[in-house]
Amino acid sequence: MKGPGFIIALIFAMLAGFNIPAHAQLIRVNSELSTDSLMIGDQVIYTLQVDAAEKVDFLMPALRDSLGKTLEILAPLGSDTLVNEGRRTIRQSFLVTGFEAGVQMIPSQDVIYESGDLSDTARSMPLMVQVYEPVVDTTQQIKAIKPPLNTPLSFKEIMPWLGIGLGSLVVAILLFLLLRKYFNRDSDDGELSEELLEPAHVIAFRKLDKLKEEKIWKEGRVKLYYTQLTEITRTYIERQYGIPAMESTTEEILRAFRRSNPEDTLLDEILQELLELADLVKFAKEDPLPVDNQTNLNNAYIFVQKTYPQFFREEVKDE
């Protein structure tokens, strides 16, 4: 049994004086809906089919945004072509919806065709579809027609936020490191300025005492032990004699010290043994005996103890 939409469409075609083309055997144009009624916002499938002899050339109508005035085309659903027994059939389907209640008309579709010297237009039957409004129970709470769709987030959607979060984290870490470096620099500058007010030998004795208490060479950190020991000695020489010991090699330091202290060969030998053994430990992986570690610490004490009074006496003598 045909639905009311089909009957209305047939009556409309008859009243409009709709003519079946004279060359119907050459080409036929049909259209149909998957249903003759729908609720506002629901979707139906509209199909347009053209069946023609293979010798007939025809042009399908361009359906893009709408069917008539009130029905919208949401998307094309595909096109099929079938060739059988000398005839060619093309079917095109579209997803359609409507947002205006009432009986809506889908107009006939024109298909221009040619066969030999003949050129004409074939048309489909117009269609009618009933669009219903939802029935609202005013005694109940207003709700959405359809519940919200639960769509999980995709990685593509998360990726921009993830990038922003990682970028912010990197900036925060860099800012933290810069601030820490700035405040540490201020702290180091303060300690350095305090040390500049103290005599060189006072600073050297204090740092040697600390190194002696830590005894890090007993923990196997021999390289670090000699690094700190020579740094204390070089810093003392630099401040006491004005020799750029921190940037100089062992040989350069020894030559400069001999020029400043040509008479005391014992101090020269103590300094040479200390610096050369430290170079072997740091650069040649030398592993000195425990007695050598203690001896070189004692030699550093002796070196500072023997040189600072001499330097002090020379300054007094000059005054």
C-alpha positions as CSV (number, residue, x, y, z in Angstrom):
1,M,0.0,0.0,0.0
2,K,1.4,3.4,-1.0
3,G,1.9,6.0,1.6
4,P,0.2,9.4,1.7
5,G,3.3,11.1,0.3
6,F,3.1,9.1,-2.9
7,I,-0.6,9.8,-3.4
8,I,-0.1,13.5,-2.9
9,A,2.8,13.6,-5.3
10,L,0.8,11.7,-8.0
11,I,-2.1,14.1,-7.6
12,F,0.2,17.1,-7.8
13,A,1.8,15.8,-11.0
14,M,-1.6,15.2,-12.6
15,L,-2.8,18.7,-11.7
16,A,0.4,20.3,-12.9
17,G,-0.1,18.8,-16.4
18,F,3.0,16.7,-15.9
19,N,4.0,15.0,-19.2
20,I,5.8,11.7,-19.6
21,P,8.5,12.2,-22.3
22,A,7.7,10.8,-25.7
23,H,11.0,9.0,-25.8
24,A,10.5,7.1,-22.5
25,Q,11.9,4.0,-24.0
26,L,15.2,5.9,-24.4
27,I,15.5,7.2,-20.9
28,R,13.6,7.0,-17.6
29,V,14.2,9.2,-14.5
30,N,13.0,8.0,-11.1
31,S,13.4,9.4,-7.6
32,E,12.5,7.9,-4.2
33,L,12.8,8.5,-0.4
34,S,13.8,5.9,2.2
35,T,10.6,7.0,4.1
36,D,7.7,9.3,3.4
37,S,7.8,11.0,6.8
38,L,10.3,12.1,9.4
39,M,10.7,14.1,12.6
40,I,12.2,17.5,12.5
41,G,16.0,17.1,12.4
42,D,15.9,13.4,11.5
43,Q,17.5,12.2,8.3
44,V,16.3,10.3,5.2
45,I,17.9,9.0,2.1
46,Y,16.9,10.6,-1.3
47,T,17.9,8.5,-4.4
48,L,17.8,9.7,-8.0
49,Q,18.1,7.0,-10.7
50,V,18.5,7.5,-14.4
51,D,18.1,4.5,-16.7
52,A,18.9,5.0,-20.4
53,A,19.9,3.2,-23.5
54,E,23.7,3.0,-24.0
55,K,23.5,5.2,-27.1
56,V,21.9,8.0,-25.1
57,D,24.2,10.7,-23.6
58,F,22.7,12.5,-20.5
59,L,23.8,15.0,-17.8
60,M,22.9,14.3,-14.2
61,P,21.5,17.3,-12.2
62,A,23.8,18.9,-9.8
63,L,22.4,18.5,-6.3
64,R,24.4,20.3,-3.7
65,D,22.8,22.1,-0.7
66,S,19.0,21.7,-0.9
67,L,16.0,19.9,-2.3
68,G,13.4,22.5,-2.9
69,K,13.0,25.3,-0.3
70,T,12.8,23.5,3.0
71,L,14.8,20.3,2.8
72,E,18.6,20.3,3.2
73,I,21.2,18.0,1.7
74,L,23.6,17.0,4.4
75,A,26.0,14.9,2.4
76,P,26.2,12.8,-0.8
77,L,26.2,9.0,0.0
78,G,27.8,7.8,-3.3
79,S,27.0,7.0,-6.9
80,D,26.6,3.6,-8.6
81,T,26.7,2.8,-12.3
82,L,25.3,-0.4,-13.9
83,V,25.5,-1.5,-17.5
84,N,23.2,-4.4,-18.5
85,E,21.6,-5.6,-21.7
86,G,22.3,-2.4,-23.7
87,R,21.2,0.0,-21.0
88,R,23.1,2.1,-18.5
89,T,21.7,2.9,-15.0
90,I,23.2,5.5,-12.6
91,R,22.0,5.8,-9.0
92,Q,22.9,8.8,-6.8
93,S,22.0,8.9,-3.1
94,F,22.0,11.9,-0.7
95,L,21.4,12.3,3.1
96,V,18.6,14.8,3.6
97,T,16.9,16.5,6.6
98,G,14.2,19.0,7.2
99,F,13.6,21.6,9.9
100,E,10.1,22.9,8.9
101,A,7.0,21.0,9.9
102,G,4.4,20.1,7.4
103,V,4.1,18.4,4.0
104,Q,7.3,19.4,2.1
105,M,7.7,18.9,-1.7
106,I,10.8,17.6,-3.4
107,P,10.6,19.0,-7.0
108,S,11.2,16.9,-10.1
109,Q,14.7,16.7,-11.3
110,D,15.6,17.5,-14.9
111,V,17.9,15.3,-16.9
112,I,19.1,16.7,-20.3
113,Y,19.8,14.0,-22.8
114,E,20.8,13.5,-26.5
115,S,20.4,10.6,-28.8
116,G,21.4,11.2,-32.4
117,D,19.7,14.4,-33.6
118,L,17.3,14.2,-30.7
119,S,17.8,16.5,-27.7
120,D,15.3,16.7,-24.9
121,T,14.7,16.7,-21.1
122,A,13.5,13.9,-19.0
123,R,12.1,14.5,-15.5
124,S,11.5,12.6,-12.4
125,M,8.2,12.6,-10.5
126,P,8.0,15.2,-7.6
127,L,7.9,13.7,-4.2
128,M,6.1,14.7,-0.9
129,V,7.4,14.1,2.6
130,Q,5.7,14.7,5.9
131,V,7.9,16.5,8.5
132,Y,6.5,16.2,12.0
133,E,7.1,18.3,15.0
134,P,8.0,16.5,18.3
135,V,5.1,16.1,20.7
136,V,6.0,18.1,23.9
137,D,4.5,17.1,27.2
138,T,4.3,20.4,29.0
139,T,3.7,18.6,32.3
140,Q,7.3,17.2,32.2
141,Q,10.6,18.9,32.4
142,I,12.0,20.2,29.1
143,K,14.7,17.9,27.8
144,A,16.7,17.6,24.7
145,I,15.1,15.6,21.8
146,K,18.2,13.3,21.8
147,P,20.6,12.7,24.6
148,P,24.2,14.2,24.3
149,L,26.6,12.0,22.4
150,N,29.4,10.6,24.5
151,T,32.4,11.2,22.1
152,P,35.8,10.4,23.6
153,L,38.7,12.9,23.1
154,S,41.0,11.9,20.2
155,F,44.8,12.4,20.3
156,K,44.5,15.0,17.6
157,E,42.3,17.1,20.0
158,I,44.5,16.6,23.0
159,M,47.8,17.3,21.1
160,P,47.5,21.1,21.1
161,W,46.8,21.2,24.8
162,L,49.6,18.8,25.4
163,G,52.0,21.0,23.5
164,I,51.0,24.1,25.5
165,G,51.5,22.2,28.8
166,L,54.9,20.9,27.8
167,G,55.9,24.3,26.5
168,S,54.8,25.9,29.8
169,L,56.7,23.3,31.8
170,V,59.9,24.0,29.8
171,V,59.6,27.8,30.3
172,A,59.0,27.3,34.0
173,I,62.1,25.1,34.4
174,L,64.3,27.6,32.4
175,L,63.0,30.4,34.6
176,F,63.7,28.5,37.8
177,L,67.3,27.7,36.6
178,L,67.9,31.3,35.7
179,L,66.6,32.6,39.0
180,R,68.7,30.0,41.0
181,K,71.8,31.0,39.0
182,Y,71.1,34.7,39.7
183,F,70.7,34.2,43.4
184,N,73.6,31.8,43.7
185,R,75.7,34.3,41.9
186,D,74.8,37.0,44.4
187,S,75.6,34.6,47.2
188,D,78.9,33.7,45.6
189,D,79.7,37.3,45.0
190,G,79.0,38.0,48.7
191,E,81.3,35.2,49.8
192,L,84.0,36.3,47.4
193,S,83.9,39.9,48.6
194,E,84.2,38.7,52.2
195,E,87.2,36.6,51.2
196,L,88.9,39.5,49.5
197,L,89.0,41.3,52.9
198,E,90.8,38.4,54.5
199,P,94.6,37.6,54.1
200,A,95.4,34.9,51.5
201,H,97.0,32.6,54.1
202,V,93.9,32.8,56.4
203,I,91.6,31.6,53.6
204,A,94.1,28.9,52.6
205,F,94.4,27.5,56.1
206,R,90.7,27.5,56.6
207,K,90.1,25.6,53.3
208,L,92.9,23.2,54.1
209,D,91.4,22.4,57.5
210,K,88.1,21.7,55.9
211,L,89.7,19.4,53.3
212,K,91.6,17.6,56.1
213,E,88.4,17.0,58.0
214,E,86.4,15.7,55.1
215,K,89.1,13.1,54.1
216,I,87.4,12.4,50.8
217,W,90.4,10.5,49.5
218,K,89.6,7.8,52.0
219,E,86.2,7.4,50.2
220,G,88.0,6.7,46.9
221,R,87.5,10.3,45.5
222,V,91.2,10.8,45.0
223,K,90.8,12.9,41.9
224,L,88.4,15.3,43.6
225,Y,90.7,15.5,46.6
226,Y,93.7,16.6,44.5
227,T,91.5,19.0,42.4
228,Q,90.5,20.8,45.6
229,L,94.0,20.7,47.1
230,T,95.6,22.3,44.0
231,E,92.8,24.8,43.7
232,I,93.5,26.0,47.3
233,T,97.2,26.2,46.6
234,R,96.8,27.9,43.2
235,T,94.4,30.5,44.7
236,Y,96.8,31.2,47.5
237,I,99.7,31.7,45.1
238,E,97.6,34.0,42.9
239,R,96.6,36.3,45.8
240,Q,100.0,36.1,47.6
241,Y,102.3,36.6,44.7
242,G,100.1,38.1,42.0
243,I,100.8,35.1,39.7
244,P,97.8,34.1,37.5
245,A,98.0,30.5,38.8
246,M,94.4,29.5,38.1
247,E,94.9,29.9,34.4
248,S,98.5,28.7,34.2
249,T,100.1,25.3,33.7
250,T,102.2,23.7,36.4
251,E,105.4,24.6,34.6
252,E,104.4,28.2,34.2
253,I,103.5,28.4,37.9
254,L,106.9,26.9,38.9
255,R,108.8,29.3,36.7
256,A,107.0,32.3,38.1
257,F,107.4,31.1,41.7
258,R,111.1,30.6,41.2
259,R,111.5,34.2,40.0
260,S,109.6,35.4,43.1
261,N,111.4,33.1,45.5
262,P,114.8,32.2,44.1
263,E,116.5,31.3,47.4
264,D,114.3,28.7,49.1
265,T,114.7,25.5,46.9
266,L,112.8,23.4,49.5
267,L,109.6,25.3,48.9
268,D,110.1,25.0,45.2
269,E,110.5,21.2,45.5
270,I,107.4,21.0,47.8
271,L,105.3,22.9,45.3
272,Q,106.6,21.0,42.3
273,E,105.9,17.6,43.9
274,L,102.3,18.7,44.8
275,L,101.3,20.1,41.4
276,E,102.9,17.4,39.3
277,L,101.3,14.5,41.3
278,A,98.0,16.3,41.1
279,D,98.3,16.5,37.3
280,L,99.1,12.7,37.2
281,V,96.0,11.9,39.3
282,K,93.7,14.2,37.3
283,F,94.9,13.5,33.7
284,A,96.8,10.2,33.9
285,K,94.6,8.3,36.4
286,E,97.6,8.0,38.8
287,D,96.5,6.2,42.1
288,P,98.9,7.5,44.8
289,L,99.4,5.7,48.1
290,P,97.4,6.9,51.2
291,V,100.7,8.2,52.7
292,D,101.2,10.3,49.6
293,N,97.8,11.9,50.0
294,Q,98.5,12.9,53.6
295,T,102.1,14.0,52.8
296,N,100.9,16.4,50.0
297,L,98.3,17.9,52.4
298,N,101.0,18.5,55.0
299,N,103.2,20.0,52.2
300,A,100.4,22.4,51.3
301,Y,100.3,23.5,55.0
302,I,104.1,23.9,55.0
303,F,104.1,25.9,51.8
304,V,101.5,28.4,53.0
305,Q,103.1,28.6,56.5
306,K,106.6,29.3,55.1
307,T,105.6,31.8,52.4
308,Y,103.1,34.1,54.1
309,P,105.5,35.4,56.9
310,Q,108.2,36.0,54.3
311,F,105.9,37.9,52.1
312,F,104.7,39.9,55.1
313,R,108.3,40.8,56.1
314,E,109.1,42.0,52.6
315,E,106.1,44.3,52.6
316,V,107.1,45.7,56.0
317,K,110.7,46.2,54.8
318,D,109.5,48.1,51.8
319,E,107.4,50.4,53.9
